[in-house]
Amino acid sequence: MRRYLLIALVLLAACREKLPEFPEVGEPYAVTSTPHDHFMANYFGINAWSPDGRYLAVLETDINGRVPEEGEAATLALVDLQDGNKLIPIGKTLCWNFQEAAMFHWLPWEDGACIYNDCRDGKFVSVVYNWKTGAERIIPYPVSAVSKDGTKAVSVNYARLRLCRPDYGYAGQGQDPLRDDIWPDSDGLWVVDLRTGEGRLILSVRDAAAQMTQIEDPKGLAYFCHTVLSKNAKKIFFLARTVENLDEQVEKFGHVKAWRTSAFTIDIDGNNLRRCYPDGWEGSHFNWLDDETIAVTARWNAGKCWAHTIFKVGEEDKVRHLAPGLLDWDGHLVFSPNGKFLCSDGYWNSNKERNFVLIRVEDEAVRSLGTYFVPEEYQEQYSRCDLHARWRPDGSQIAFNSVHEGTRQVYISEVKWQ
């Protein structure tokens, strides 16, 4: 018996030795500063570093306490991380918000190339721009996700999104919001060829209606949002939402307070639409590990609590609940470049602090990366400052937005691996 116990202990110790070591994450330091507010120029999980790691893309604004209105531009700028964090303005954009910013992406085509959303000639578009040469090209679709090779993008209706979630949409009539059509068959999920500018509707809102929560009143609205491409750009994860009594909610609360969510994956050619969770589970924030595996925060067990989950496309019934009881909150999940860790930040708690944690995926061990206070002036719903972390592609840094020092700025923590 002792022999078998000894063998078991040796095997257990060997397994523990194989677990990846937590990296050392340094104290965060600001790379932007007053007199203006700054935040990274895209959504959480999207790379903000230039391919050579020298520049970090940010937006600069003096607006706070509300969403930007039509005609109010933000400055698109680069932080030169190798020259004392010097701020280099490279343009302006009229299509931005405090959550997804301008959906800026670096493009690998040539040195200095990027893409971001803007309003040109009254239309919501994306701009392929080289900040070093000044060359630009207009794509007649705003982007909500871009493939790693820079050849494909996903697009949604940001005017329709403004009606339901003003903190994620764009002000103005740059797109037709189709307000009188609950389930439009002419709008939904678009895939755009960034080389030609041509777009194709791969899934209409009406096509997904049968798998979405139904709307009981004629004044509701259904819409798509929050798209992200798998690593090989063959699959798209997205959220499909329905809102009841849209105008009534806005009149009563000042914003949409209640919506129902269905989380989906679909092949980029429009085939193989799959629900990620059963009814009532919904879905929220997400990040692809590879081409099949995705981490999503969701309302676990028919809405009884929020949870961090991982599943494979095609094996949605085998969803994994990470660290039950410890991570039962809605966070912004981002895999480390080596895929062995997740960082996640939550919404503020009763102390007005945001938790920021690092999770080892294999055994669900959790370490704190700090708590970050949210002053009253940054607690407004639409202009809130989520941490929205992202990893530098080589894993050597983590960047996030925060207001814990009194203004909205961008912070970086150095990461050292064992």
N, C-alpha and C positions, 0 to 999 in steps of 0.2 A: 504493500500500500504506500509506504514511504517513497519507494522508488517511483511509482506512478505520479505521486504528488510532486516529487522533485522534477520529473520530466515536464509536468504541466506548468510548473513555475518557470522552468527554463524556456519553454515555448512562449509563455506569456511575456517574459522579459524580452525575448527575441522580437516578438511582435511590436512591443513598445519601442524597441530600438529602431524599428523601421519607420516609425511615425516621423513625418517631417518636422524639423525644429521650427518653432515660431521665430520669425525674424525680429530683429531689434528695430523698433519704430521710434524715431527721435521726436523731440518736442516740436510742434509745428511753429513755423515762423511765417510772417506775412511777406508776400512778394508784391503786393500792391498797397497803396496808402491814400490817405485823404489828400486834397479836399473833396474828392469824388468817391462814390461807391463803385465797387468793381466785383464782378463774378465771372466765372468761366463761360465761354461763348457757346457752350452746347449743353446737352443734357447729361445726367450722371452716367458713368460707365463709358462715355465716348472720349477717345483720346484727345487731349487739348495740347499736347507737346508736338512741336514740329518734328519731322523725321530725324533731324540731327540732335534733338533734345534741347536745343538752345532757346527756343521761343515757346511761350505759353499763350494761347489765344484767350482773350478776355473781352468783356463788354464794360463800358464806363458810362455811368448815368448819375444824375442828381435827383431822379424821380424816386420817391419812396412812399409807402402808405397806400398805394393804389396801383392799378394796372396802367401801362402806357396807353394813351389814346391815339386815334388816327393822326398821323403827321408828326408824332413825337419820336425823334430818332435817338438811338444810342450809338456811341462811338465804338467801333470795332478796333481793338488794339492788340499788340503783342508785347509781352513782358520779356525783355532780354535777360535771361537768367545768367548770362556770362558777362554782363556789363552792368553790375550793380542794380539789377531789376529795373533798368530803364524802360519806360513805357513808350512804345512806338505806335501812334495812331495810324491805321491803314485804311480807314473808311468809315462810313455811316450806314446804319440799317434802320428801316422803318418796320421791319418784321421781327419782333423780339418780345420776350416776356421774361419774368423772373424765374421760371422753372426750366424751360428748354432753351432759353436765351435765343440765339439766332440759328440754332442747329448747325453750327460751324463744323466742318470736317476738313482735315488735311487730305490732299490728293497726292498719290505717289507718281503722277505723270511726269512732273518736272519740279525743280527746286523752286519753292515759294508758292506752289499751287494750292488752292483751297476752294471750298464752296460754302456759301452761307445764304440764308433767306433774306429777301428784301422786297420792297414794293416799287415797281418800276412802271411808269405810265399807267398808274392806277391798278396794276395787277400784281398779285402775290406770285413771286418767281424765286428761283435760286440763281445765284451769280457764281460762275466759275471764274476765279480771280487769281492772278499771280501778283502778290504784293511787291515782288522785287522788280517786275517789268512793267506793271500797270495794265497788262493785257486782261481783258475780261470778255466773257461770253454769257449770254442770258439763256437759262433753261426755263421754259414756260410752266414749270411746276415747282412749288416749294418742296423741300425735302424733309422727310421725317426720319430717314435712316439712309446710310450710304455704305456700299460694300467696301471691303478692305482694299480692293484693287481700284476703286474709284470709277468703275464702269457702270454701276447700277445704283439706283436709289428707289426708295419707297416714298409715296406722297399720299397725304390725306387732305381733307378740306378744313383749312384753318379758320375760315369764316364761320363754318358750321360749328367748329369746336369752340369758337369765341362765345356762341350763344349758350352752350352748355357748361363750359369750363373756361371762363375768361382768363384764368391764370395760365392757360396753355394755348389759347387761340391768338389771332391777330385782329386788331381793330381795322374797320373799313370794309369796303366792298371789293376787295381784291380777288375774291372768289364768290360765286353765288352760294349762299348758305342753304338754299332750298328749304327755307323755313316751313313752307306749307306742305312738305312731303315727308311724312314720318319715316317711310321705308323707301328711299329713292333707289331706282334701278340704274340711274345714270351717274352715280357717285359712290365712292367707297374706298377701296384699296387700289392704288395705282402703282405700277412699276415703270420706272423711267430709265431709258438708255441715255446716260450722261454724255456719250460720244455724239449722238445724233439729236438729243433733246426730245425724242419721241416717247410718248407715254401710252400705257395700255391699262385699262381697267380690268384687274384680274378677279376682283370680287366686289360685287355691289352690296350695299347695305341690305337690300331686299333679298339677295341670295343667301344671306346669313340669318335672316329674320327667324326662320323656323327653329334655330338653335339658340336664339337670344331670349332674354326675359321679355315677355310680351307687354304691350302698353295698353292700358284700359281706357284712356281718355283720348280724344281727338287732338289735344293740344300738347301732346308729348313729342319726343324726338328720339331717334336712334342714330348712333354715330360710331365711327372708329377712331382710335387714338393709340398713342404709345406703341410705336412699331420698332422692332429691332431685328436685324438680320443675323442668321447663324454665321459661324466663322467662314464657311465656304459660300455664303450668300445663296444657298439653295432653299432655305426655309425662312419664313417670317413669323415671329411671335407678335401678336397685337391684342389689344383690348377692344371689345365691342360693348357699348353701353346704351342703356335706355333710361330716359328721364320722363317721369310723369308730371303733368301740370307745370310745364316749363315756365310759362309767364306768371303763373300764380306763385311759384316758389320764389322767382326773382322779385316779384312785388312784395311778398311777405318777408323774405329774409335778406334781400339784396343780392342773393346769389343762389345757384342751385345747391341745395343742401342734401338731396337724396338722389341717388342713381343706383342702378343695378348693373353688374358687370359680368360678362362672360369672357374668359380668356381662350384664345385660339392659337393654333399654328396652322400654316398653310405653305405649300410649296410655292416657289417664286413664279411658277407658270400658272398658278391658280388652281392646281389640283390638290387633292388630299387635305381638305379642311378638317381639322380635328379640334374638339373641345378638350381643354386641359383638365377641367374639374367638373364634378357633378353640379347640379343646380344648387344654389345657395352658398357654394364655396367661394365664388368670385375669384378675383386675382388683382394684383396691384403692381408691384415693382419686380424687376426681372433682369437677368443677364445670362447669355449663352456661355456654357463652358466650352463646347466644341460644335459639332454639326448636328448632334442629336440630344444632348443633355442641357437642360435649362433650370435655373434656380428662380423661383418666384415666391414672393410673399402672397399669401392667400388667406381667406377666411376659412380656417380649418374646421372640418366636421360640421358642415352646414351652417357656417357663420358663427359658431360658438366662441371662437377666438381667432386672432390673427396668428399666423405661423410662417416660419421660413421653411420652404419646401424645395425639393429637387426631384425631377422626374426625367425620363427619356421619352421622346416622341415615339408613339406607338405602344408605350407601356405606361400610359397615364394612370392606370389602376394600381400601379406600384409606387405611387408617390411617396417620397420619404419626408418625414417631419423632423426637422433639425432641432435638437436640444429642447424637447417639449418642456414647457414651464419656465424656461430660461429665455427663449427667443420668441415668446408669444406676443409679438408686436409687429407693426407694419414698418419695414425698413427698405432702404435702397441697396439692393444686393449687387456686389461687383466681385467677380472672380479675380484673384491675383493672376499675373501672366503665366505662372507655372501651373495654375489650376488647382492648387492644393489648399488654398485659403479663400475665404470670402470676407470682405469687409462690409459692414452694414451700419447705416445711421438711421435713427428713428425720429419721430416727431417729438416736440417738447412735452415733458411730463408736467406734473403738478408744480414742480419747482422751476418751471420754464427752462429746463435744461434738456439738451439733446444728447442721447447716448450714442457713442461711436464704438464699435467692437470689431474684433478680428476673430474669425471662426476657422478652426482647422476642420476641413470637410470630412476627413477620414473618421475621426472619433468625436466630432462635434464639440471639442474643447473650445472655450471662449475666453478671450482676453480683452480687457477694456483698452480703448485708445483715447479715453478721456470723455468728459462731459462738457458741453458748450452752452453757455447761458444765452438766452434770447431776450434782449431788452424789449420793453413795451412797444417802442416805435417800429419794431420789426415783427410784431405778432399779427399784423393784418393778414387776412386769409390769402389774398391774391398776390401780395408782394412779399410774402414770407421768404426767409432765406434757409432752405434746406441745405444740409452739408453737401449732398450730391458728390460723393467722392469718386475718384477715378485713379487708376494706377498708371504710372509711366510705363510704356511698353516693355522696358527692360527690367521692371520690378524694383528699381532703385529709389523710387519716390511715390508718395501718395499725396494728391492734391485735393483740396475741398474748399467750399465757400463757407464763411461763418461771420457772425455779428457779435461774437462774445467780447470783443474789445470796443464795442460801441458803434462801429460802422460796418458796412458790408464789404468784406475784403477776401482775397484769395490767399490760402495758406498751403504750405508744403511741409511734409515730414519726410526726412531722409530714412531710407529703409536699408538695413544691413542683414544679409542672409548668412546663416551659419555655414 
